[in-house]
Amino acid sequence: YGMIVLKKIKEINFKSVFKTTGWLLSTIGLLMAMAFVNRTRNEQLCTGFEVRMNYKAENEHPFIDKSDIFNSVLHQIGSLTGKPLAALNLIEIENTVSKNNMVHRVEVSTTITGKVMIYIEQRKPLLRVVTYQGFGYYIDIFGNLMPLSPRYTARVPVVNGNIFRGDNDLHRQLFILGKFIREDDFWKSL
């Protein structure tokens, strides 16, 4: 009987057995780590939030300030500090920040340390429009209207004259003109 057992043991591919066992143990370990991290994240309290502004170009200036974002989040949602991260509605925070007319895109995430991170990309003006009544606004690089900022005046071409804020056909033509100026090296340098 002992000889039969020894023959069977010799037929077993131990390399394959060890490899399979290693993968199985690695998978179980990974699942246990993920469960622990998930449980810890659900119990993690918010330690505060940070706003990061994304300025693509060196000469780009802020139309909005981090304090504007802090104030809008605190006013609309309340204090985040001390609340469980699992109870925070990150989409609601994104929607609150997106209401700011100077914000192009916003992303909200949480860190392992319990901090809520708000990443913001501001809108970029293409043209400044001054109506015949003296009101001003910008047309951004996507053709949308955006208000003037009290923080900074963009260095963009100014268009004025008999312009009405609700004249969409004229705004479309101005947008096309602004894109042409921006993309042409000669006109852009003036």
Salt bridges, closest charged atoms under 4 A:
GLU43 OE2 - ARG39 NE 3.62
GLU50 OE2 - ARG52 NE 2.90
GLU50 OE1 - LYS115 NZ 3.42
GLU60 OE2 - LYS124 NZ 3.99
ASP68 OD1 - ARG151 NH2 2.54
GLU121 OE1 - ARG105 NH2 2.58
GLU121 OE2 - LYS124 NZ 3.37
ASP140 OD2 - ARG123 NE 2.99
ASP169 OD1 - ARG172 NH2 2.65
